[in-house]
Amino acid sequence: MYNQEEKSEKCNLCPRFCNVDRNRETGFCGVRYTVKAAAAMLHFGEEPPISGKNGSGAVFFSGCNMHCVFCQNYKISNLCFGKEITTERLSEIFLELQNRGAENINLVTATHYTGAVVEALEAVKHKLFIPVIFNCGGYERIETLKTLDGLVDIYLPDVKYFSDKLAVKYSKAVGYFDAAYAAVEEMVRQTGKPIIENGLMKKGVIIRHMILPGCYKDSIMLFNRLKGFSGKVLISVMRQYYPCGKAGEYPEINRKLTTFEYRKVLDECEKLGFEGFAQEKESACGEMTPIFNLEGI
């Protein structure tokens, strides 16, 4: 359980090792220990076996341990919009989403609240008959992930960069790929190979990767480094990038992806034997981004 004594310890949940007492101040994530969320909704913008027919029961948490300059959820990840709630209320939200017909409980960017999430899940996991998803930015600590073992059924890590230069420039994340690679290993250990039944994912890992403009060669190197996971995970090669957040301050990424860039990465993934999901050109628009208005909170 995530008790008050643990909350008083200095926070090192992610590889940033901020080592701050989040009862009194914030670390890189921008929020304190008390859970803050921006929306809990039936979300249809995920991969088909995640969204299903009824939608994924997505809980969008405020704050983030990545703070990517181009984040499409910038309002909640970087500006930390949301409402503070108790772990008891979080448990209730899980059950409410299930009662609304959600195909799963989708914890979107919850790394910095892992302790509270564990507490909330432990309280109601026996009442949940749908999978629990941990949807994160890939910059994780193995020790933190291990606390989710047995509580999380599906992991959706967004593995963003191979180059540390890009990781530092756009997310200030030193040693990003090594941390993400080790995290995926732990996720696969916990969940095993992907299991899809009746069109819905029940267990496993989907590695997501959103290609950045001008960075398709980095994406190719990333997937070549991840090729050992072929057959053990599904991949989602995302084309939905469009300039958001502070992307306008970086001319090289202040545009959409070209068809050439996307096809080069997709072709490489096919050569490497990966199976998974692709996106249409039309996905690069604001329609994929939810409206954060405290719905369901």
Secondary structure, 3 states (H helix, E strand, C coil): CCCHHHHHCCECCCCCCCCECCCCCCCCCCCCCCCEEEEEEEECCCCHHHHCCCCEEEEEECCCCCCCCCCCCHHHHCCCCCEECCHHHHHHHHHHHHHCCCCCEEEECCHHHHHHHHHHHHHHHHHCCCCEEEEECCCCCHHHHHCCCCCCCEEEEECCCCCHHHHHHHHCCCCHHHHHHHHHHHHHHHHCCCEEECCEEEEEEEEEEECCCCCHHHHHHHHHHCHHHECCEEEEEECCCCCCCCHHHCHHHCCCCCHHHHHHHHHHHHHCCCCEEECCHHHCCHHHCCCCCCCCC
